[in-house]
Amino acid sequence: MLDPDPVYNSRLVTQVINRVMTRGKRSTAEKIVYGALEKVGERTGKSPLEVLEQAVKTVTPVLETRSRRVGGANYQVPVEVPQRRARTLAIRYLVTYSRERREKSMEEKLAGEILDALQNQGGAWKRKDS
């Protein structure tokens, strides 16, 4: 089980920090995530945590395809996604697609992707449907 983060006291933020972290550099990842959340708060005028939760809800997939082997042939079968995996996937999509954006810093990229997810656009939101 994850510990809630010290600033927002939220497990979701901890999950995002862990996803952003590369090469075990936790403090750098924390700076990026907290900076992004601050920017999101400034741009929306709402609590950054609420906005993040809303964004994660927006990009959370309902179905995913799993391979099923039936008599020598593989079929892609749509399966409902369990809640925990769905949330993990949503966070993965947000971070992955924010890395591919064109803004200057990772902070801006992540903030941009979270705000895009709120407006039902951006890479992570598109990925949810496929």
Beta strands, then each sheet from edge to edge (+ up, - down):
strand 1: 63-70
strand 2: 73-80
sheet 1: 1+ 2-
end
